[in-house]
Amino acid sequence: MSDKPAFVDPVIPKFWGQPVLRHLTKLQEMANVTGLPSDVQAQIQSCIDCVNAREEYCDNITLPSSTAINKLISKTEEHPWLHVYENRDIQWKVGPGMLTGQLEGSFLKTLVSMSNARRILEVGLFTGNSALAMAEALPADGKVVGLEISEYIGDFARQLIDQSPHGKKVEIRIGPAKENMEQLAKEGEQYDVIFIDANKEGYIDYYKIIMDNNMLAPRGTILIDNALHGGMAYLSEDLALLPGDGEGQTWSSQTSTSLCTMMTELVR
């Protein structure tokens, strides 16, 4: 999938987005401890390999990211986020696992290009991977407005985004997403694409602000990241959380309920 060294993310649990892989990995650990027959252990490994092969295949057939985006990803992975948090430069723990990544960035870029979008709102910027990917698909007069709650992260993103010739298409607004969205609504702003990728418990509020204030342009598109929420949107809590060690406890069932409600609202 990638020759880059693995990093330890201080926020996102390992395999968070893949509940089957979480359970298979735990099963493999248990099999090693209890000494299950080698053929059973081999079959467990084959299942894990199948899941990983799908991820590798998707990554390998995806067009490579631009030099600017690759540099942005590398700088984000190398940044001492835990130290930044402990130094109280940011209020919450964050980590490189919050990056959109090459595959999703390419997907977003394709959707923007196909829709002939000119104006994009991103709710939840982080270091700007997805914002820059979408900006690369916009015409010269296109614009991405990225909302980021942290001034430190917003400034960090600004430095990275400005290293791209498409960086001038990205505007960063600092502060709580809800307040920024309400201000944009007052200004009568409309967007062809709105990408929601922020705090999950706020998703419904963001969706309602968009729809109640006519912020989505005619034939516009709303994209919602992490809608399945690591399996918590469709699994019971005991299945969604990694068995045995409580990994994933930070992702509450309340958040899952909120996401399920929002998905219902979207299809009505």
Disulfide bonds with the S-S distance in Angstrom:
none
